[in-house]
Amino acid sequence: MRTPRGLITALVLLVLAVLPLLTQAFDQRYLLSIGTRIVIWSIAAVSLNMILGYGGLVSFGHAVFFGIGGYAVGILSAHGVSSGWIQWPVALIAATLWAALIGALSLRTRGLYFIMITLAFAQLVYYVGGGLEAYGADDGLNISRSRFPGLIDLRDKATFYWLCFAALCGTLWFCSRFANSRFGHVIRGAKSNDLRMTALGFPVFRYRLVAFTLSGTFGGLAGILLANEGAYISPAMMSWVKSGDLIVIVVLGGMGTLFGPLFGTIAFFVLEESLPPLLNLFAKGWGEYWQIVFGPMLILIALYARGGIDSLFGQRS
């Protein structure tokens, strides 16, 4: 159905699909780097939305899966294993196992306790990463990009971007199937009233554990791509600040919507890139305080557009 939301979504996806061609035509290669980051962070935001938007589980340590995926690639690269056929499965398995472990422990709690446990586990991994002297500790580590001989060359920025975009499309497709399946309906039902869902015979804990684990897997995928994007890993990629940014992105775009995380990511990075130079026009040095302007904007959206940016495009059909 041709609705404003559908047309805008199609236009956004079309622009993202041809972004390398646009940046080359207008000689704005820097925009391709920003676009790549938007696509990667969108994958992470969609993965968080699976548990935050649909499940009501506020994880304040989701960026840890960024770090696990990235560090798995970086550590293997540091030891001479550069094949993506080895790096990527190992990274995904590591992120999945860590998500299953965290979920098995944290999902036995609710509310503030759940938030604090996820944050505690994330900080644990963050400080472990900061103590790994062999891999750069707090300074991080330069790595070589994953190699897929005879298939694709990730050193080519356009090729890497299209790989990330394909991964985003796959993530969105999976999330769509997830949200509209019986499994997704149980997760959403448990968000509203988990006791009622349990009384109906659904093992809510197991459903939530699987959802949390899948969310961690896709977060690990985003971490793999982020490590390859900058050819660099550091503990900063899994700090609580990054987890907070992901929550802001999901809320900004629209929790519990398919394309809300994508809209939120685009808005977040556009504001991050445009507000500093705009503020510097008023007074030199003001640009580094762009969050002071961004904060009230987020509050206004929370007050007057409770469905996030996605709600501004009209009611969902």
HUGI-V539734 format. One line per field, one symbol per residue. ss: DSSP state (a for helix, b for strand, c for the rest). psi: psi as a letter, one per 20 degrees, with the letter a starting at -180 (. if undefined). burial: I if it has 16 or more other C-alpha atoms within 10 Angstrom, else O. A space follows every 50 residues. Layout:
BEGIN
ss=???
psi=???
burial=???
END
This chain:
BEGIN
ss=cccaaaaaaaaaaaaaacaaaaaaacccaaaaaaaaaaaaaaaaaaaaaa aaccccccccccaaaaaaaaaaaaaaaaccccbaaaaaaaaaaaaaaaaa aaaaaaccccaaaaaaaaaaaaaaaaaaaaccaaacaaacbbccccbbcc cbccccaaaaaaaaaaaaaaaaaaaaaaaacaaaaaaaaaaaaaaaaaac cccaaaaaaaaaaaaaaaaaaaaaaaaaaacbbcaaaacaaaaaaaaaaa aaaccccccaaaaaaaaaaaaaaaaaaaaaaacccaaaacaaaaaaaaaa aaaaccccaaaaacccc
psi=pnrhgggggggghgghhjghhghhhjlmhhhhgghghggghhghgghhhh hgghikonokkhihhggggghgggghhhjjniphhggghggggghgghgh ggghghiirrchhgghghgghghghghghijnhikichiapprqqqpmpi fqoihohgggghgghhhgghgggghghghjrhghhgghhhhgnhhghghi jpngghghggggghghghhhghhghghhgilqqqhhikrhghghgggggg gghoqjqgighggggggghghhhhgghghhhgppihhikhhhhhghghgg ghgimijahhiijrqp.
burial=OOOOIOOOIOOOOOOIOOIIOIIOOOOOIOOIIOIIIIIIIIIIIIIIII IIIIIIIIIIIIIIIIIIIIIIIIIIIOOOIIIIOOIIOIIIIIIIOIII OIIIOIIOOOOOOIIIIIIOIIIOIIOOIIOOOOIIIIOIIIIIIIIOOO OOOIOOIIOIIIIIIOIIOOIIOOIIOIIOOOIIOIIIIIIOOIOOIOOO OOOIIOIIIIIIIIIIIIIIIIIIIIIIIOIIIIIIIIIIOIIOIIIIII IIIIIIIIIIIIIIIIIIIOOIOOIIIOIOOOOOOIIOOIOOOOOOOIOO IIOOIIIIIIIIOOOOO
END
